[in-house]
């Protein structure tokens, strides 16, 4: 096992890192951010690359590469997910860690931002292999994560089971009398291992809430509004579930396997049951017809929810989008140039750092419960989550109106101003 720790200055990059830096610089220019604080925020604090061996079921040893990037901890411990995906690399981790910093700051949480994961396709490994990979990755990270230092959570292709493995591995490295103090080293755990009621739906519910708040703000009735969802994992499903309860109609879904469409409506529950029985795939669902992936964003709808990966809405498909609202359930789904096109066309965008912040807010609630030895009921969690999301949404709308900004820029301005105030008050050591 080897570990590399670096702190590199920003370099021009393409993709998500380029997007987040453009978003940051745009907001920083508007508020004339202190140049010294700007230097701090445009680089990451720590970057970890770990290479570790894992024995496969057939006895073969494979070497895996894992990443953890800690962007900033001025407001509190680093916080962010771990994803298992073939697109995971150091630049993606940097971008996602930065977004987490802005997300936690905007939400008013006592957290900084981090992100990471392992570069792999989890569908190619057995459950036992994934467990061994996760445990070795946790061991490789060592004391670079911790309940008051850096708190991982589920992300793309990871879940509560993944977090339980991380928790158990991390706690096993501590003395018996210290183990109970480390329950909050991860969030998004199963209920039986210290998880919180409502954490499973927190991100998707938050996406729904921001859409509901937007509808209230615009005097729009969500009943019979057509919406499409890219990604039918935890976020996409729960967002669709709550929108359906509100009377909106799900007309199309896209996942890693393909796309389906039914203009008269797709039952969220029936599709979930089908995908569970079909190894996670939505293809072949009887109540919808398959369509080409390239047609998905062209579909006639009122609301589009990208809840999969980054850079899905581009200059190629942005001109064809018919939705009047894009609610970003994923991190960085809209690239900067595509956003310019959409805004000029009058399309509203609820930015990722606001729209999907229900996940980290729910994680904060779990962390608090573990820390304080409390157990909150589901109704209490959902009520607190709605209150917190409404506060954030209201702040963004007011900032956008008062400064004549789009919602993303307004959200970034609020997040950066909070960090700037912290640095001004604390000063720079030494």
N, C-alpha and C positions, 0 to 999 in steps of 0.2 A: 504493500500500500504506500502510495506517495501522496503528499498534499502540497499544493502550491498556493501561496498567499500573496496577492499582489494588490497594489493600489495604483491604478493607471489613470492618466489624464484622458479627458474626452478626446476622441478622434472622430472625424466624420464617418458615419456609417450609413448603410442603407437599411430599409425595413423599419421594424418597430422602434429601434433605438433612434433612428433618424426622426421618426414621427414624434416621439416623446420629447426629444431635444428641441424640435421646432415649436411644439406646444409650450414648453417651458420658456424658451427664449421670447416668444411672442408675448406671453403674460408678463415676464420679467421686464421687457421693454416698456410695456404700458404703465407699470407701477414705478418705473425707474428704480428697480431693485438695487440696493447697495452693492457696489461692484465686488466688495470683498466677500459678502454673503453669497453672491452669485457664483463666485469661484468655488465655494464650498459645496453648493447644491448641484453644480453641474458635473460633479464627479462622485463616484461611489466611495464609501468608507473602506470596505473590505470585500475582497473577492476570493472565493475558495473553489479550487478545482481539485477533485479527488478521484484517483484511479484505484479501483479496488477489485479483487478477485472474488468470484462466486462459483461454487460448484453446481453444475446443472444436474438435472435428474438422471442423465445418462453417464454421469461421472466426469464429463468434460469440464474444465475450468475456463470461464470467460472473464475478460477484464471489462468492467463498466466505467463510464465517466459520469461523475455527478458534479453539480454546481450549486453553490449558494452565494448569492450576492447581497450584501448588506449596504444599502444606499445611505441612509441617514437615521440617526437615533437621537436627535436633539429633543424630540417630544416624548421619548420613552423607548422601551425595548423594540427591536426590529420585529416586524410582523409581516408574514406573507406566505403564500402557498408553495407547495412542491408539486411539479407536474412530471408525469412520465410520458414523454413524446419524442419522436425522432427529430423534431425541430428544436429541441432544447439545446442551446449553446450559450456561451458566455454573453454574447450581445443581447440575445433574447432575455436572459436573466437580468442583465443591467436595465434594460428598458422596463421590464415588469416590476423590478424593485423600485425604480423611480416612480412609476405610476402608484405603487403602494404607498409611498411617502406622501404623495399629493392626496391620495384617497383617505388615508387615516387623518391627515391634517384637516382636510375639508370636513370630515365627520366629527371633528372635535375630540378625537380619541387620544389617549396618552401613549401613542405608538409612533414608531418610525416605519420605514419600509424595507422589505427584503423579498427575495424570490429565489427560486432554484428548482432543481429537479434532476432527473437522469435522462440521458439521451438513449431512448429505447422505444420499441413498439411493444407495449405490454401484451398484445394479443398473441405474440409469438412465444409466451412463457406460461408455464403452469402456475397455479396458485402457490404451490410450495416454492417454486423458483422465485416468484415475485416476493414472497415473504423473506427468503434468504437475501435477495438483492436489497430489499428495504432495510433489513437489519444490518447488513454490512455497510450500507450507505450511512445509516445513523451512527454506527461505530466509527466510521471514517471521519464524520463531521465532529465527533467528540464533544468537547466543551465549547465549541463554536456556536452551539445552540443551547438554550436554557430558558427556564420559565421567566427570568427577569432580564434575559439577554436577547434572545431571538426565538420566536415562537412560530414554528411551521403550522400549516393547515392544509386541507385538501385543495386540489386544483385539478387541471385536466388529467383524467385517467388515474386519479388517486381518490380515496374515499375514507370513510370512518375506519375501515379495517386497516388501511395503510397507517393511519394515525395510531391505532392501537398497537401495531407492531413497533412503531417508532417509540411510543411511550414505554412499552415493556423493555425494549433494548436500552433506552436511555436510563431508565430507573435501575436496571440491573447493574449499571456501572457505578451506582451510588451505594453507600453503606446502608444497611437495613433501616437505621433510624432516620435516614435522610430521604428515603424514597417517597413517603407521603407528601413531602414538601415540593415534589417535582411533578405533581399531577397536571399542572398547567403548562408543561413544556410544549405541548401541542394542543390545538383546538380542533373541533370537528370530530371528536372521538365518539365511539358508540356510547349510548346512554349508560350501559352497564360499567363502563370504565371511566366515568366522570364527565361524559358528554352532556350537553344541554338540550332540553326540549326545544324544538323549533330550529335548531341549527341546520338540520337537513334542508329546510325550505327557506332559510333566511335570505340567501342571495336571490332566488327566484321571486320570493315575496317582495323583496326590495325593488326588483325590476317592475313588478306589477304596481307597487305603491307609487313609484315615480311616474308611471304612465297615468295612474288615477289622479295624482296631483296635477299633472300637466293638463289632463282633461278638465279638471275643475277650473284651472287657471284660464283655459281657452274656452270655457263654457261648452265643452263637447260632451255628448252622451256616448259612453262606450258601448251601449247596447247595439247589437247588430253590426258593429264595426269589424271589418275583416282584418285579421293579422296573420303574419307568417313568421315562423321561428326557424332559425338556422342553429342546429344543435339540439338534440333531444335528450341531453343528459340531465343532471340534477337541476341546473338553472333553467334550461328551456322548458322542461316539464312543469316545474312549479309556477313559472311565469304564466304559461299557457293555462294551467289549472285554475289559477285565481282570476285570470281574464275571462275564462269561460264562465266562471261563477258570476261575473259581472255582466254577462250577456253578450260578450264579444264572441266572434266566430273564427276558429282556427281553420285556415283554408290550405295551408301548405307547410311542410316540414322538410328540412334537409338535415341529414346526418353524414357520418363518414362513409356510409355505404351508398347513398344516393338521395333522390328527392321524390316526394309524392305531393299530389295536389287534388283537392276536391273543393270546388267553389261554393258548394252548398254546406260545407262544414265537415271537420274531422273531430271525432270524439277523443279528447285528451286521454281519458281513462282507458278506452278501448285500444288506443295506439300504444299506451304504456304496457298494457297486458300483452299485446302482440309482440312488441319489441323484446320484452323479457323472455318470451317463449321462442324468440327467433334470434337468440345469441346477440341481442342488443341492436339488431338491425330493424329499420322501419320498412325496408323493401318487401313487397309482396302483400302489404296490408290491403285487405279486400275492399275497404270503403274509400279508396283513393287510387288515382292512376299514377303510374311512374312518369316523371318528366326528366329532361336533361338538366344536369346541375347548372349549366350555363343559363337556363331559363328562369331559375329560381328568383333572383332579384328583380326580374322584369315583370313578375306577376302583379296583377291588379289587386291592391290591398290598401288599407288605411294605416296600418302600423307594421313596421318591420323590426324584428328582434334578432339581431345577430348575437348568438350565445354560444359560439364555438371558439374559433381561434382568431388571432390578429390578422390585419390586412386582408379582410374579406371584401370590403367595399372599396373599390378602386376607381381610377379614372375611366376604366373600360365599362364598368357596370353602373356607376353613379348616375350618368345621364338618363338611364333607362328606368331607374327606381320610381315607382308610382306612389309609394307610401308618403303620407304627409308628416309622419313621425318615425324616427329611428331611435329605438331604445337600446343602448349598448349593454347587453348582458355579458358580453365578453370583454376582455381587456384589449384595447387598441384595434377594434375591428374595422375602423374607418381610417384610411390613410389621409394625410393632410391635404393633398391635392384633390382627393375625392370630396372631402368635407367642403372645400371652397366651392366646388360645383353644386353640391347639395344646398348650401346656404344661399347661394345666388338664385337657386330655383325656389327658395322659400320653404324648404324642408326643415322641420325642427329636429334637433338632435339632442337627446338627453345623454350627456357624456358618461363614459364608463366610470370615471372616478366618483360620480354621483349615483348613476343608475344601478351599478352592481355592488355598491358599498354595503348593502344589507348583510353580505357574507362576513365582512370583517367586523361589522357592528355586532352580529350574532356571535362571532368568535370572542369579541371583547366581553360579552355577557357571560359566556362559558368560562373564560379566564377569571373573571370576577368571582363567579360562583365557586370555582375550585380554590381560589386564593382565600376566600372568606369562609369556606366550609358551608356554603348555602346551596339549596336546591330550589329553583324557581319553576312555577307551573307554566305550561304552554301559553295560556292566555296572558300571563304577566310578561313573558318574553316577547310575544307578538305585539302587545300594547306598547312596550318600551321601544321596540324596533320601529313601529310606525311613528311614534313621537320623534325619535331621533332622525329618521328619514325626512319627515316633514320639516323639521328645523333646517336641515341641510338644503332641501329643495327651496324653501322660502328664502334662505340667504342667497342662493345662486340667482333666483329670479330677481330679487331686489338689486343685487349687484349688476346683473345684466341690464336691467332697466335704467339704473342710475348712471351707469358708465357707457351705455349704448354698446354693449358687448353681446356676442353670442354666448350660449350657456357654457360651452366648454371653457372659453377664455375666462368667463366670470368665475367658474369653479376653480380654475388654476390660480387666478388672482387671489381668491380667498385663502386657498391652501398655502400659497407662497407668502402672503402677508402674515399669516400666523407664524410661520417659521422665521420670517425676518424679525418679527417682534421678539421672538424667543432669543435669537442671537444678539439682538440689540440690548436686551435686558441682561443677558448672561455674560456677554462679552466673549472674546476669543482667548482661550488659554494658550500660552501664559500671558 
